[in-house]
Amino acid sequence: MVFEKLIRSKSIAQTKEIAGALTFCGGFIDAYTYIQRGHTLAAGQTGNIIFFSASLANGNVMGMINRLSTILAFIFGLTIVTYIHSHTQSRYWRIFEMIPIMVVCAVVSFLPKNVPDYYVVPALAVGLSMQTGAFKKIEGLGYSNGFTSGNLKKTVIAWSEYYFDKDVDQKEPARNYTLLVIAFATGAIISAIFQKFIGSYTLLIATALLALVNGLYGYMVYKRHKEWEAKKRNL
């Protein structure tokens, strides 16, 4: 059973299934903000810095406000994650840090298009940065579920070391990073397709997917804890 395998994994939060699903959602949401909200990325801050620089050079004040507010919001979200992680002992801390992105996605789905982008995108950026900070490893290796430049770089390096240096230890990381790149791209493509038909309501799909992932993760953490307690009682 898949659930049993995940529950018995070294770290549920680091499984490739969780990482792939969250990365799919990251691409899904980034595609929404780029297409629907002024070509600004909720999580891809490399792009936002470039867009901000271009807006600055062209004297586009609104473009600067949109990008700068998103960059600062992303930083703020990561700060929140770090603070919560360092001040809680709960095994469910990641679940609570996923709530903001689900709530924001649901709310934004029903907002009219005339709501300024500098309100909408930064709110999504806070949620996505918290998601990125809460789930940042795949089977012990660092990755990002909100953008894919780093994942792509690690994919190429891992496959190169596997084929050219004959380093067999790089095969599994190469597969995992490849999965993440594909998941991100697939999420972005599907999001773009749905936006043609349902516009902002596309984010309701992201809300449902994130809720499903978060719920399953919480259930597996709960089951593992119960199994550990049962083993202690039997010792």
N, C-alpha and C positions, 0 to 999 in steps of 0.2 A: 504493500500500500504506500502511496506517495506521502500521505500524512505521517505515517509511522516513520518513514525514512527522514522526513524533515524534522520531526520532533526529536529524533535521536541524533541529528547532526550536531557537530561541535558547537555551532552557533546558528540558531534559526534566522537571526537578522542578517547573517552573511550568506545564506543559501543563494544559489544562482536563480532559483525560481522567484524569490522575493526581489532580488536585484533586477531581474529581467522585467518583471511586472512594473516596478516603480520607474524604471528607465523608459519603458513604453509610455507611461503616464507623463513623464517629464517631456518627452518629445511631443506628445499630444497637446500639452498645455502651451509649450513654447510656440508651436505652430499656430495655435489660436491667437496668442497675443501679437505675433508678427503679422498675421493676415488681418485680424479684426481690430487691432489696437495700435495703429500708427507705426508698424514695423519696429516694434520694441520687443525684446526678448525678456521673458520673466526670469529665466535662470541663466541664459548665456551672456554673462557680463563682459566677455571679450568683445562680442558684437556690439553691446551697448556702449562700451568705451569708444569704439570706432565710430558708432553713430553719433555719440555725443561730440566727438572731435569734429566730425563733418558738420554738425549743426553749429558748433562754435565758429568754425571757419566761415560758414555761410551766413552767420548772424541770425540763425533760426532759434529764437528764444524758446518757443514752445517745444521744439525738438530737444533742446538742452534740458529743459525742465523735466520732460518725460523720461529721458534716459538717466539723468542724474538722480532723480527721485527713486528710480528703480534700482540703481546701483546701491544707493544708501539703504534702501529697504532690504535688499539681499544681505547686506552686511549686518543689519539689525537682526534679521532672522537667525543668522548663524550665531550671533552673540546670545540670543535667547536660548538656543539649543545648548550652547556651552554652559550657560548659567544653570539651566535646569538639570543637566547631566551631573554637574558638580555639587548640586544641592539636594539630590534625591537618591534614595536607596531602593526605590520601587523597581521591580523587574518590568513594569509596564510603561516606563517613561517614554519609550518610543511611540506607543499608541497615542498618548496625549499630544505628542508633538506632531502627529499626523492630522489632528483635528482641524487646525487652522486652514490648511490647504483644501480640505474637503468643504468646510463651511464657506470659504471665499469662492470656490468654484461654483457652489450651488447658488450663492447670492448673485455673483456676476452673470450667471446664466439668464437672469431675469431683469438685469439692468438695461435701460434703453441705450442706444448707441451714442446719445448726446451727453452721457456722463463722461467727463474728461478722462482721457487715458492716464493722466498722472495720478488719478485716484485708483483706477482699476489695476493697472499693471504692477505698481508697487505692492498692492495688497497680495496679488498672486506671487510676487517675488518673495515676500516674507514667508508665505506658506511653503513655496518650493525650496527655499534655502533651509528651512527647518527640516523638510523631508530629506534634503541632501545631507545635512549635518547629522541627522539621526541614523540614517542608513548609508554608511560610507565605505563599507568593505564587502567584497565578494570572496568568500572562502579564504579570508585572511589577507587579501590584497586590496589596496585602495582603488576606488572607482568613483564616478559621479553618476547619479541618476537624473540630473537636471540638464546636463549638456553632454556633448560627446567627443569634443576635441581630444581630451586626455585619454578617453577610452580608445579612440582610434589610434592614437600614438602608441599606446601600450599593446594594442592588437598587432600592429606592424612589427614592433620590437620583439614581442614574444614569438611570433611566427618566424621572424628572421633568425632569432637565436636558436629556434628549434631546427630549422632547415639547414642553416649555414654553419652553426656551431655544434650541431648534433646534440643540443641540450634537451634531453627528453623531459626534463622537469618543466620546461616551458610550454609543453603541449596543452596541458589542462588550462593554465592561465590564458593561453592564446584562444582556446575555444570559448572560455568564459567572456573575454573581452569582445570577441567576435559576436557573441550572443547579444551583448549590451549595445553594440553599434547597430546591429540589425533591429533590435527592439526599439531603440530611439527613433531610427528612420521610419520604421513601420508605424509607430505611434504618430509621428508627424504627418505621414502620408494619409493615414486613416482620418486624422483630425481635419486635414485640408479637404478631403472628399466630403465629409459630413457637413462641414461649414457651408458648402455650396447649397445644401438643402435645408439646414435648420439653423444656420448662423450661430448666434451666441448660445443657443440651447445645446450646442455641441459639448459645452463644458459639463452638462449634466451626465454625459457618458463618463467623463473623467471622474466626476464625483462618485458615481456608482462603482467604477473600477477601484478607486482608492479606498472606498468604504469596504469593498470586498477583500482587498489585500490586507487592510488594517484589521478587519474582523477575523480573518483566517490566521493572521500572525498572532493576534491576541489569544485566540483559541489554542494555538499550538504552544504558546508560552504557558498558558494555564495548564494544559495537559502535561507538559513536561514537569512543571512544578508539582502537580499531583502525583506523578510517577515517582519523583524523587522523595516526596514525603512518605509514600507507601513503602519504598525501599528502606528508608530510615526506620520505620516502625517494625520492619521485619528483621532488622539486624539484631 
